[in-house]
Amino acid sequence: MELVTVKGAVDGQQPRQWWIRLREGLQLASQLVIASPVRLPPKVVTAAKYVSLALGLWESLDAQPGPPAGTATGPGDEAEAADAP
């Protein structure tokens, strides 16, 4: 199965998958409904809060590339530690 990526990525940037763009769009829409100054039905606002919560959980569980927590942050830290008495 081939991953579908968003076209138009600029050189040097990682292309984003379609579900990441969908998640970001839904997150923005739910935040706009929650913060809307227009009086909306309570069920709509409650649903938007649950959607926002679910998307936040999805984002936190999504694997993020990068070093695991607790590892050295970079080569600059090693040089400072070597100079310390």
Secondary structure, DSSP 8 states (H G I E B T S, - for coil): ----B-S---TTS---BHHHHHHHHHHHHHHHHHT-SS---HHHHHHHHHHHHHHHHHHHHS---S--TTS---HHHHHHHHH--
